[in-house]
Amino acid sequence: MNEHDQKMPRTVELASSLLWFSAAIALLHIIAARLDWLPYRTSEDSVIPNLISTAFIALCAAQIRAGRNWARWLALVAIALGSGVYVVAILFLRQGIRSLPAFLLYVASVQFLLQVASVVLAFVPRSNGWFRATASQDTV
């Protein structure tokens, strides 16, 4: 889509920015854990999956900003699944949750809020219209 045809709505810009911020927090958390800057230890086995997840978030952020409709749907599915796991853990694994470090719970909660807000913003009516227009321009 030619950027001059239709201006990207602020809702899409914000959705993408929230995902970029989420990816940045995740990357900083990975680095801080590897450098032992956190008040807790993380598993060696978690580094690669966490880097892949962070790259996935960044990919969705970039592609949503580029107007790729598939990216917002992919983000929706992934964030819905991850959020579902998070909510189930909060509701049913209270003892396990209480045993986690407070800072880790804080980071997880911030990530949850950023990612859910980004998906909501990517699907509000103003965003929907822009993605539809972008998709129709791509097929022309």
Number of C-alpha atoms within 10 A of each C-alpha: 16 9 9 7 10 11 9 18 15 12 19 28 18 17 26 28 19 22 28 22 18 24 24 16 16 21 17 12 17 20 14 14 18 15 9 12 11 16 12 12 11 14 8 9 8 10 15 11 10 15 15 11 16 21 16 17 25 20 18 23 27 17 16 25 20 18 21 18 18 14 20 26 16 15 23 20 13 16 18 16 12 15 17 12 12 15 13 12 14 14 10 10 12 11 10 10 14 11 8 11 13 13 12 14 13 11 15 14 13 14 20 19 14 19 28 21 15 27 23 15 22 29 18 12 11 15 21 17 13 19 24 14 15 21 16 11 12 12 7 6
